[in-house]
Every structure is written in C-alpha cells, then in structure tokens.
Amino acid sequence: MLHDLVCFDAGFTLIQPRQTIADNLAEVLEAHGHRAGPEDIRRAWEAADAWFWETYHQPGNVAWTNDADIEATWRRYHSLMLRELGFGDREHELIDKIIEGHLSADAWLPYPDTIAALELVRGHPSRNSAPPPRIAVISDFGSALADVMQAVGLGPYIDVLLISAVEGLAKPAREFFELACARTGIAPANAVMVGDSYRADVVGARSAGLDAVLLDRNGTAGETDVPVARTLTEAIELAAAARAAPAS
C-alpha cells in the first residue's frame, strides 16, 4: 500500500530548466557579442559543477537556508564558468543576465512524467477506499519556488510546499523532513521521500524515519542500498512495493 504522505524534491525531480545551464550561458555570451565553442562551454560547466557538488555536500552547509546565500552560490557558480572561459573581467556585464535566465519563474517546466506521477499518487490502486495520500515538496531552493510551482501548473497537486530559503532549513537536516510530517499530521513511518540526491534526499529522509526512493533519470547511480527508479511513476510503484514487502 502506498504511504499516507509522499514527498518529492523539486529541481531535477519534478521540474527541470527550460534551458540547460550551458545553453543559457552560450545564449547570454552571444547576445553580448562573445563567443565560446561547445567544448569550451562544457569544460567550464564541468569545472563549476564540480565546485557546486563539493560545496553542496559539505557537512553543515547552510547556504540554502536563505535567498541571499542561494543567489550568492549561483553567482559564484556562474562566475567560475565565466573565468574558465576567459571572461572573468566581464562578470559585471554578464552575470545578472545569466542569473535572470536561471532563477526566473518561467525558466522551469515539469518533466514529461511529473503530472502522471502526481495523479498516480492521488489515485493509487493500493489505497482502495483509504483517503488519497498527501503530497509534499521538500526542496533546497529560493523562495521563488512557490511562484515556479504555480507557473508550471503543479500548485494544485501540492498539499505542503517546504522551501529551504523560507523555512531556514536545508537537506539533509532531519528537521526539514519532520516538518513535512508535522504539517500534514502524518507519522514519518507512513511517509516516503522521492528525490535525485542520495545524500540530500535519501540520507535526510531516513534520518527522520521516512522511507526513500532514489530517482536516477540518467542511470548513473550504481549499486546502492535504496530502491532506485528511472522515472517518477516507477518510483511511486517501488515505494508501494517496498512498503508491502514486509507484510507479504
């Protein structure tokens, strides 16, 4: 039987950028009369991405608990790409446009399987006559996420939206996941988290007593100790199956 509360990450789980970071960078550069080849942009993106994940996974990282630090993180990220490309002296000219294209509400869209997955949660056959599960989103994101969710049509599906910049909490903090349970009145043992980061989503959820499913859209997770899904609908079925397994 599917859990009473199904929690999702937002970015790269429910929603994706309309334009990749690399494409956004290339577009801004070209609009300002600067050119960079695809391989150079990929090299710059990889360097910035390595810094991002190293920083994001540092224990005690609180950069995602307020809008100012989140924007500073993204500015640092895009500055690293510009410097890698030799445009460090043009940061003042370019960085605002790059950030604008990345953080605006219309810069995101749902994955093709998102709506179907949320509707599956609401009407999952394992629930029979039981009330439909509640749906929460737990995300390390700026406060603009509330506008993003409405803009992409996901707002009506979400019962509780927990945004790190609003709550002052960031994954994998146990309290962030406990908050979703507290606001829905559902015990952690009856809740599951679906997200694309093992450390942020799986470790954080488990620390609060929730079940977890790792979403691995690209098939790069390798062996792990948690159910792994390639799509959101598969993640929901894996959650329901895993919960039913002990009883069977």
C-alpha positions, 0 to 999 in steps of 0.5 A: 500500500502506498504511504499516507504522505509522499514527498518529492524534491523539486529541481531535477525531480519534478521540474527541470530548466527550460534551458540547460545551464550551458545553453543559457550561458552560450545564449547570454555570451552571444547576445553580448557579442562573445563567443565560446565553442561547445567544448569550451562551454562544457569544460567550464560547466564541468569545472563549476559543477564540480565546485557546486557538488563539493560545496553542496555536500559539505557537512553543515552547509547552510547556504540554502537556508536563505535567498541571499546565500542561494543567489550568492552560490549561483553567482559564484557558480556562474562566475567560475564558468565565466573565468574558465572561459576567459571572461572573468573581467566581464562578470559585471556585464554578464552575470545578472543576465545569466542569473535572470535566465536561471532563477526566473519563474518561467525558466522551469517546466515539469518533466514529461512524467511529473503530472502522471506521477502526481495523479498516480499518487492521488489515485493509487490502486493500493489505497482502495477506499483509504483517503488519497495520500498527501503530497509534499515538496521538500526542496533546497531552493529560493523562495521563488519556488512557490511562484515556479510551482504555480507557473508550471501548473503543479500548485494544485497537486501540492498539499505542503510546499517546504522551501529551504530559503523560507523555512531556514532549513536545508537537506539533509537536516532531519528537521526539514523532513519532520516538518513535512510530517508535522504539517500534514499530521502524518507519522514519518513511518507512513511517509516516503521521500522521492528525490535525485540526491542520495545524500540530500534526499535519501540520507535526510529522509531516513534520518527522520524515519521516512522511507526513500526512493532514489530517482536516477533519470540518467542511470548513473547511480550504481549499486546502492542500498535504496530502491532506485527508479528511472522515472517518477511513476516507477518510483511511486510503484517501488515505494508501494512495493517496498512498503508491502514487502514486509507484510507479504 
